[in-house]
Amino acid sequence: MKNDRKAILLILARFLDYPDEKFFEEYPDVLSFVNEHLSSKKIRNNVMSRIKPLMDMSKKELQELYVETFDQREKTNLYLTAHEMGDSKKRGAALIKLQMLIAECGYEYIGKELVDYIPMILELLAVAPEHEKFLLLSRRVAYAIHRILNHLSCDHPYYQLIELLMLYVFEKPEAEEISILENLREEADLDELPYPMMYR
């Protein structure tokens, strides 16, 4: 089961990243990875049944769904410290600490996203040693994943995919733990803006 957890972390790291052209080109490799690295037929079938609805979409449909799900909704974004702290000024310090943790353990993040980008952290957890710091990081990610699922409908294609993490990788956060973290969050204060925010 330990290897299954690592494999699912790597699969979800890829499927929660933006579905660009390379994403579709690599799909046959993902199928091979699932068959080679997941230990039981039951788990393989469960993973594949949750991947298939996404891969049955056209590239344009999947990209639009991805943006609408993760980029346009605050409560389902893919940034760990945003789930933990909301709009708090403390988020900058938390990002620096996370970057230091990654460097301290001999890893280097070279992506374009912020260091708390959840797909990147899933990949990191798949290869990281079972050190207390990474166990704590796993608990933090579990909270963020739990929060994302709570704000997606159960029939949403990405809900079905993300749920794999709670089924096979992470333990559900305790109610007390969730309450503490929710109380630490700071919401963005948009009421006092002197003009409406405009997006193009």
Buried (B, 14 or more C-beta within 10 A) or exposed (E): EEEBBBBBBBBBBBBBBBBEEEBEEEBEEBBEBBEEBBEEEEBBEBBBEBBEBBBEBEEEEBBEBBEEBBEEEEEBBBBBBBBBBBEBEEBEEBBEEBBEBBEEBEEEBEEEBBBBBBBBBBBBBBEBEEEEEBEEBBBBBBBBBBBBBEBBEEEBBBBBBBBBBBEBBBEEBEEEBBEEBEEEBEEEEEEEEEEEEEEE
